[in-house]
Amino acid sequence: MEWDLPKLFNRPAQVTDAPVGTERAARRISAYIYGNILVLAALIPVTKSQETVGIAIVVGAALSTFLAHVFAESVGQTLRLDRTLTRGERTGELRDGLPILTSAVFPSAILCTALIGWLEPRTAQLIAELVMIGRIASISYVISRLRREKVTSGTHWAAFGLGVVAAIIVVIKVFLTH
């Protein structure tokens, strides 16, 4: 099998070549944004002497949010369909919620660099926070791709706006809950 790198990097992640429907893609994008915002909010109050605790907080925030999201979506879907979900539908809910869980991977890896001494803890935390804002902002490019639109200056402004809104949401969450 030949690798087609442009095709690999320019399509939504999926297990099969079957297209992901708009509704399913929207649910995954929502989970992606939600998970990234909550992980970013968990990162901000971590102090520089808490690299290991910070990793546990980030992973814990992603895991608990993933479980709560999948549970809530499954209950909501049961109501929408007016029946018990099939095994395949429950698996689909788990799959659609995975972006929440995977949102902890990059910041945890970055915090690990402080744990092993490659970066100062505060530097690692700042980089992880900036990466999370960048991940949230980058979703505008994914949305353009899913809509089969070309990237324009509007796409870049939307990315900037998403990053700003995400940062504001995180500041509000940290201010109200920490």
Buried (B, 14 or more C-beta within 10 A) or exposed (E): EEEEEEEEEEBEEEEEEEEBEEEBBBBBBBBBBBBBBBBBBBBBEBEEEBBEEBBBBBBEBBEEBBEEBBEEBBEEBBEEEEEEBEEEBBEBBBBBBBBBBBBBEBBBEBBBBBBEEEBEBEBBBBBBBEBBBBBBBBBBBBBBBBEEEEEEEEBEEBBEEBBEBBBEBBEEBBEEEE
